[in-house]
Amino acid sequence: MDTLSAVRNRILKLCGEHEISINRLATLSALPPSSIKNILYGKSQNPKLLTIKMICDGLGITLGEFFSTPEFDSLEQEIQ
């Protein structure tokens, strides 16, 4: 799995855990829905850390909580 897929999966999982839609997440995060949808549908190949931080703020979690999953821990090194 690549990093972008891990970020997408994490956002979707968190929406499921909080029982919210992507549009509701956007509202809670003070982001346009298109920003989150661009990450989820692959249009944004390199989402900004600030965007992920705003998503975390909207969900009431820390960046550490966002990235502290087995998926992120098992990512292979991007630079070969």
PEWOZI-V859261 format. One record per residue. N is the residue number from 1. RES is the residue in three letters. SS is DSSP state (h for helix, s for strand, l for the rest). NEAR is the number of other ideal C-beta (glycine too) atoms within 8 Angstrom. Layout:
# PEWOZI-V859261
n:N res:RES ss:SS near:NEAR
n:N res:RES ss:SS near:NEAR
This chain:
# PEWOZI-V859261
n:1 res:MET ss:l near:7
n:2 res:ASP ss:l near:6
n:3 res:THR ss:h near:7
n:4 res:LEU ss:h near:11
n:5 res:SER ss:h near:8
n:6 res:ALA ss:h near:13
n:7 res:VAL ss:h near:11
n:8 res:ARG ss:h near:11
n:9 res:ASN ss:h near:10
n:10 res:ARG ss:h near:13
n:11 res:ILE ss:h near:13
n:12 res:LEU ss:h near:9
n:13 res:LYS ss:h near:8
n:14 res:LEU ss:h near:13
n:15 res:CYS ss:h near:12
n:16 res:GLY ss:h near:7
n:17 res:GLU ss:h near:6
n:18 res:HIS ss:h near:8
n:19 res:GLU ss:l near:5
n:20 res:ILE ss:l near:7
n:21 res:SER ss:l near:6
n:22 res:ILE ss:h near:10
n:23 res:ASN ss:h near:7
n:24 res:ARG ss:h near:8
n:25 res:LEU ss:h near:17
n:26 res:ALA ss:h near:12
n:27 res:THR ss:h near:8
n:28 res:LEU ss:h near:9
n:29 res:SER ss:h near:12
n:30 res:ALA ss:l near:6
n:31 res:LEU ss:l near:11
n:32 res:PRO ss:l near:5
n:33 res:PRO ss:h near:9
n:34 res:SER ss:h near:6
n:35 res:SER ss:h near:11
n:36 res:ILE ss:h near:14
n:37 res:LYS ss:h near:10
n:38 res:ASN ss:h near:10
n:39 res:ILE ss:h near:14
n:40 res:LEU ss:h near:10
n:41 res:TYR ss:l near:6
n:42 res:GLY ss:l near:7
n:43 res:LYS ss:l near:7
n:44 res:SER ss:l near:8
n:45 res:GLN ss:l near:5
n:46 res:ASN ss:l near:5
n:47 res:PRO ss:l near:10
n:48 res:LYS ss:l near:6
n:49 res:LEU ss:h near:7
n:50 res:LEU ss:h near:6
n:51 res:THR ss:h near:11
n:52 res:ILE ss:h near:12
n:53 res:LYS ss:h near:9
n:54 res:MET ss:h near:11
n:55 res:ILE ss:h near:15
n:56 res:CYS ss:h near:12
n:57 res:ASP ss:h near:8
n:58 res:GLY ss:h near:12
n:59 res:LEU ss:h near:11
n:60 res:GLY ss:l near:4
n:61 res:ILE ss:l near:7
n:62 res:THR ss:l near:6
n:63 res:LEU ss:h near:9
n:64 res:GLY ss:h near:6
n:65 res:GLU ss:h near:8
n:66 res:PHE ss:h near:12
n:67 res:PHE ss:h near:8
n:68 res:SER ss:l near:7
n:69 res:THR ss:l near:8
n:70 res:PRO ss:h near:5
n:71 res:GLU ss:h near:10
n:72 res:PHE ss:h near:10
n:73 res:ASP ss:h near:7
n:74 res:SER ss:l near:7
n:75 res:LEU ss:l near:11
n:76 res:GLU ss:l near:4
n:77 res:GLN ss:l near:5
n:78 res:GLU ss:l near:6
n:79 res:ILE ss:l near:3
n:80 res:GLN ss:l near:3
